[in-house]
Amino acid sequence: MTKELTHRADELKQLGWNQEDLYKYIELWDYRQRWGSINLEREDRQFLRKAEALLPEISKTKASVKKPLKEKSYYCWLQFFLKAMNDFESSENLDDGMRGIWPIFLEEELRVIDYYEPVLGLPDTIKAKLIAPIREELVKEALENYEKSVIIKKFDFEATLSNAKSNGKNSSWRSLRDSDSEKNKDYQIIDKTRVLEFRKKVNEKLLLFMTGNLPSLAETDKSLPPNDWIH
């Protein structure tokens, strides 16, 4: 039996032991902790063994604690970049309703994750790397489709990540952009009349990708979210 750090009189009380026997158990347990069982009378050793035989064995292995989804590294990585972009847009004094393409990606990815609740362990995060080219492709589409209304600012993706790591954030975090575009600082902002349309397109792509590629969602029986869940 794994050694207890304190006596377990409360558990014996729940099993119906009277107060006199509880006091005796506590006294003998404390004596054994201090001096060892060799100096106890045979009757007292038997009493302690009787008590311990009634108690459930203390687990020898540390109980596994499931980390909440929002504390997973991948989730925190997305939230970190989203916050950085929200702060950036706030400092740019944009017209009401305008929104950057990149935070729309991140908001929708977090939305899909919250809905399906994948494990986000190593198998999932390896597959999730394939989302990077999807983002880059949608950037190109947005530039083509919304060319006349797109505003381009400069956001340093690379420096934002470097600053995070230097300030103690997860050293394993990678760039948000793929290797060919990592140094690209273009930050596209679309007009409010285009935001919902683009958001739905991003969400559709991400739903399709995640349910079809993340290993932990391979056997999910959760249905697609309702069509009007983005508005």
C-alpha positions in Angstrom: 0.0 0.0 0.0 1.2 3.5 -0.8 2.2 5.4 2.3 -0.4 7.9 3.5 0.6 11.4 4.2 -2.1 11.7 6.9 -4.3 9.4 8.8 -7.7 8.4 7.3 -9.9 8.6 10.4 -12.6 10.5 8.4 -13.0 7.5 6.1 -13.2 5.1 9.0 -15.9 7.3 10.6 -17.9 7.0 7.4 -17.6 3.3 7.7 -19.3 3.4 11.1 -16.4 3.3 13.5 -17.1 4.8 17.0 -15.2 7.7 18.4 -13.2 5.7 20.9 -11.8 3.4 18.1 -11.1 6.4 16.0 -9.0 8.1 18.7 -7.1 4.8 19.2 -6.5 4.5 15.5 -5.2 8.2 15.2 -2.9 7.7 18.3 -1.4 4.4 17.0 -1.1 5.8 13.4 0.8 8.8 14.7 3.0 6.7 16.9 3.9 4.4 14.0 4.7 7.4 11.8 7.1 8.7 14.4 8.8 5.6 15.8 7.9 2.7 13.4 5.6 -0.3 14.0 8.4 -2.4 15.7 7.7 -0.8 19.1 4.0 -1.3 18.9 2.3 -4.2 20.8 1.2 -7.1 18.7 -2.4 -6.2 19.5 -1.9 -2.6 18.4 -0.3 -3.7 15.1 -3.3 -6.0 14.5 -5.7 -3.1 15.2 -3.9 -0.9 12.6 -4.0 -3.7 10.0 -7.7 -4.2 10.6 -8.3 -0.5 10.0 -6.2 -0.4 6.9 -7.8 -3.5 5.5 -11.2 -1.7 5.5 -9.8 1.3 3.6 -9.5 1.5 -0.2 -6.0 1.3 -1.4 -4.3 4.6 -2.3 -3.6 4.7 -6.1 0.1 4.2 -6.9 -0.2 6.2 -10.1 -1.1 9.8 -10.4 -4.6 10.3 -11.7 -4.7 11.5 -15.2 -6.1 15.0 -15.4 -7.6 16.0 -18.7 -6.4 19.5 -19.7 -9.4 21.7 -20.7 -9.7 22.4 -24.4 -9.0 26.1 -24.0 -5.7 25.4 -22.2 -4.3 23.3 -25.1 -1.3 24.7 -26.7 -2.8 24.9 -30.2 -5.9 26.7 -28.9 -3.8 29.2 -26.9 -1.6 29.8 -30.0 -4.7 30.8 -32.0 -6.0 33.0 -29.2 -2.6 34.7 -28.9 -2.5 35.8 -32.5 -6.2 36.8 -32.4 -5.6 39.1 -29.5 -2.5 40.6 -31.1 -4.5 41.3 -34.2 -7.5 42.7 -32.3 -5.0 45.1 -30.5 -3.5 46.0 -33.9 -6.9 46.9 -35.4 -7.9 48.9 -32.4 -4.8 51.0 -32.8 -5.6 51.6 -36.5 -8.9 53.4 -35.9 -10.7 51.5 -38.7 -14.2 52.4 -39.9 -17.0 50.6 -38.0 -17.5 47.0 -39.1 -14.3 46.7 -41.1 -12.3 43.5 -40.2 -9.0 42.0 -41.1 -9.0 38.7 -43.1 -6.6 37.0 -40.7 -8.6 37.5 -37.4 -11.7 36.2 -39.3 -9.7 33.0 -40.0 -8.8 32.6 -36.3 -12.2 33.4 -35.0 -13.8 30.8 -37.3 -11.2 28.2 -36.5 -11.8 28.7 -32.8 -15.5 28.5 -33.4 -15.2 25.2 -35.1 -12.9 23.8 -32.4 -15.4 24.9 -29.7 -18.2 23.2 -31.5 -16.6 19.9 -32.3 -14.1 19.8 -29.3 -11.3 17.8 -30.9 -8.6 16.4 -28.6 -5.9 18.7 -30.0 -3.2 16.3 -29.1 -0.1 15.7 -31.3 -2.0 13.8 -34.1 -4.5 16.6 -34.4 -2.0 19.5 -34.4 0.2 17.8 -37.0 -2.8 17.6 -39.4 -3.8 21.1 -38.5 -0.6 22.4 -40.1 -2.3 21.8 -43.4 -4.7 24.7 -42.6 -1.9 27.2 -43.4 -2.1 26.8 -47.2 -5.9 27.0 -46.9 -5.5 30.4 -45.2 -3.1 31.6 -47.9 -5.5 30.5 -50.7 -8.4 32.3 -49.1 -6.2 35.5 -48.8 -5.7 35.3 -52.6 -9.4 34.8 -53.2 -10.3 37.7 -51.0 -7.9 40.0 -52.8 -9.4 39.0 -56.2 -13.0 39.1 -55.1 -12.9 42.3 -53.0 -10.1 44.1 -54.8 -11.8 47.5 -54.9 -12.6 47.6 -51.2 -9.6 45.9 -49.6 -7.3 48.0 -47.4 -3.8 46.7 -46.8 -1.9 47.5 -43.6 1.3 46.1 -42.3 1.4 43.5 -39.5 4.6 41.8 -38.6 3.6 38.1 -38.2 7.2 37.0 -37.6 8.1 39.6 -35.0 4.8 39.0 -33.1 5.7 35.4 -32.7 9.3 36.2 -31.7 8.2 38.6 -29.1 5.8 36.0 -27.6 8.6 33.5 -27.3 10.9 36.0 -25.7 8.2 36.8 -23.2 7.9 33.2 -22.0 5.2 32.0 -24.3 5.3 28.4 -25.6 8.7 28.0 -27.4 7.2 25.3 -29.7 4.7 27.7 -31.3 5.2 28.1 -35.0 4.5 30.8 -37.5 0.9 31.5 -38.5 1.8 31.6 -42.1 3.5 29.0 -44.2 7.2 29.2 -45.0 6.8 31.0 -48.3 4.8 33.8 -46.8 6.2 34.0 -43.3 8.0 37.3 -43.9 5.0 38.8 -45.7 3.6 41.6 -43.6 0.5 42.4 -45.7 -2.6 42.5 -43.5 -5.7 42.7 -45.6 -8.8 44.5 -44.2 -12.2 44.1 -45.9 -15.3 46.4 -45.8 -18.1 45.5 -43.4 -20.4 44.7 -46.4 -18.1 41.8 -47.2 -17.3 40.4 -43.8 -20.2 38.0 -43.3 -19.8 36.6 -46.8 -16.1 35.9 -46.3 -16.7 34.6 -42.8 -19.1 32.0 -44.0 -16.7 30.9 -46.8 -13.9 30.5 -44.3 -16.1 28.6 -41.9 -17.3 26.2 -44.6 -13.7 25.4 -45.6 -12.6 24.8 -42.0 -15.6 22.6 -41.1 -14.8 20.5 -44.1 -11.1 20.3 -43.3 -11.4 19.6 -39.6 -14.1 16.9 -39.7 -12.3 15.2 -42.6 -8.7 15.4 -41.3 -8.3 15.7 -37.5 -7.9 12.1 -36.2 -9.8 12.7 -33.0 -12.9 13.7 -35.1 -12.7 10.7 -37.4 -15.6 9.0 -35.7 -17.5 12.0 -34.5 -21.3 11.6 -34.6 -21.9 15.3 -34.1 -23.9 16.8 -36.9 -22.9 19.9 -38.8 -23.8 23.1 -37.1 -27.0 24.9 -38.3 -26.7 27.1 -41.4 -27.5 30.2 -39.4 -24.9 29.7 -36.6 -22.9 32.6 -38.2 -24.7 35.9 -38.5 
